[in-house]
Amino acid sequence: MKVVVVGCTHAGTSAVKKILTTHPDAEVLVYERNDNVSFLSCGIALYVGGVVKNAQDLFYSNPQELASLGATLKMEHAVTRIDTDSKTITAGNLNTGEVETVNYDKLVMTTGSWPIIPPIPGIRYENILLCKNFNQANEIIAKSQSAKKIVVVGGGYIGIELVEAFVESGKEVTLIDGLDRILNKYLDKPFTDKLEEELKNRGVNFALGENVQSFDADASGKVSKVHTSSQSFDADMVIMCVGFTPSTELLKDKVEMLPNGAIVVDEYMKTSNPDIFAAGDCAVVHYNPTKSHSYIPLATNAVRQGLLVGANIKGNTLAYRGTQGTSGLYLFGWKIGSTGMTIENAKLNNIDADYVYFEDNYRPEFMPTTEKVMMQLVFEKGTKRIIGGQLMSKYDITQSANTLSLAIQNNMTVEDLALCDFFFQPHFDRPWNYLNLLAQEAMKK
């Protein structure tokens, strides 16, 4: 069996490893545009902020490891055409220009995503940067050394983490987002209000509910000013973090896709063409809170889907369990975890949902110290099925987001969580764990 893998970051690396460990007789040929594999882009802010000193620590695999397992790697090669009728791909060597066409029995599309680049006047000026891969991370670090005023466009996880890194580096930082709250996909208002207050106290300028209208440049062509509909900000550097779009042009009109281009896959990672698999940021996920397809580009989703590709490459053996979009964030000492839907997202999806917000200390007050935990649980009104949860504290409660994720995946109700068996030990929690108490509060609704 000859398997061609196109793209090798998270999903691709995971798929190659699983294919070759499960089916060592398979012939696996990997095409990758970059000179590296498995770069953890979620660590870029840590690298920019100097927390991670060695960039190589942000890679968890390398071409040599995959080759040692039996893969043939074509690094710095770009696939330019896929012929699904003849089952061939055409690729070019980015260094020499040499072009080759090879056949496949099974094709694995793990081409990932690319940052959205809005058509804003001046967007191509120098020092307006993207934040996705290793080369872009190095460019951000190099150019930030001389930059004093930095504008971050986009208030999602990547944008917020970069804001923190630049503030810690002593930069003057402005954050612009078209919506009226930061982190709106992951957290409801009680949490974002607290985080926005934290950022403002640390000197961050906000332009929320505003879109960038244009950029100005100085005589050398470097960005100098960012204009929104009502304000203007001086800038030595701008980082665009407004979201991602799946890189699926090679299969346009050849397999089923969502309107945004994300490839639709079944529970075994097969596309509408049974000889083509897809995984990671180029593919849909099954979103358990809504029980439907969704697009959630996260490394955790990618590595799971990549493993499933490898497990099912010769036949349907291991089914996808779906995702809750579980995520965590560290911001100026706050530890934040979220999973599933916010109440705002539930309403936007026409789900008849309710929520409860609750605060409690994570362990008894008779202990030398304790910390408050802010919590919210989102659930369907009729069934009381849990569909989302958020937690935030100065104490590390982020693993509890994983507990809530498991509750959503297994269709647990508020009552199930309220009476769930959690241990008690005063060093760690109360006789009733704070998740029990949160759910018990929801039972009052």
URFEN-V557050 format. One line per field, one symbol per residue. ss: DSSP state (H for helix, E for strand, - for the rest). phi: phi as a letter, one per 30 degrees, with the letter a starting at -180 (. if undefined). burial: I if it has 9 or more other ideal C-beta (glycine too) atoms within 8 Angstrom, else O. Layout:
ss: ???
phi: ???
burial: ???
//
This chain:
ss: -EEEEE---HHHHHHHHHHHHH----EEEEEE------E-HHHHHHHH------HHHHE---HHHHHHH--EEEE-EEEEEEE----EEEEEE-----EEEEE--EEEE---EEE-----E----E-EEE---HHHHHHHHHHH----EEEEE---HHHHHHHHHHHH---EEEEEE-----------HHHHHHHHHHHHH---EEEE---EEEEEE----EEEEEEE---EEE--EEEE---EEE--HHH-----E-----E------E-----EEE-HHHE-EEE----EEE----HHHHHHHHHHHHHH----------E---EEEEE--EEEEEEE--HHHHHH----EEEEEEEEE----------EEEEEEEEE----EEEEEEEEE-----HHHHHHHHHHH---EHHHHH---------------HHHHHHHHHH--
phi: .cccccjbcdddddddddedddbdddcccccbdccbbiddddcedddddidcdcddddccaaeddddddjdcccdhbcdcabcdddhbbcbbddccidcbbbcbcbcccbdibbedcddcejdcddicccbbcdddddddddddecdccbccckcdedddddeedddddiddccccbdcdbdhddcbdeeddeddddddddcjddcbcibcdcabcbdddjdebacccdbbbbdacabccbckbbdcbedceicbdbdedjdddbcdcidddcdcbcbaidcbdcccdechbdacbdbddddddddededdcdcldbbcdcibcidabbcbhjdcbbbaicdddddddchcdcbbbcbbaddbddddebabdccbbbcaddddiddbaabbaadddcdddddddddddechdcededecddcdbaedcacecdddededdddddd
burial: IIIIIIIIIIIIIIIIIIIIOIIOOIOIIIIIOIOIIIIIIOIIIIIIIOOIOOIOOIIOIIIOOIIOIOIOIIOIIOIOOIIIOOIIIIIIIOOOOOIOOIOIOIIIIIIIIOIIOOOIOIIOIOIIIOIIOIOIIIIIIOIIOOIOIIIIIIIIIIIIIIIIIIIOIOIOIIIIIOOOIIIIOIIIOIIIOIIIOIIIOOOIIIIIOIOIOOIIIOOOOIIIIIIIOOOOIOIIIIIIIIOIIIIIOIIOOOIOIIOOIIIIIOOIIIIOIOIIIIIIIIIIIIIIIIOOIIIIIIIOIIIIIIIIIIIIIOOOOOOIOIIIIIIIIOIOOIIIIIIIIIIOIIIOOOIOIIIIIIOIIIIOOOIOOIIIIIIIIIIIOOOIIIIIIIIIIOIOIIOIIIIIIOIIIOOIIIIIIIOIOOOOOIOOIIOOIIIIIIIIIIIOO
//
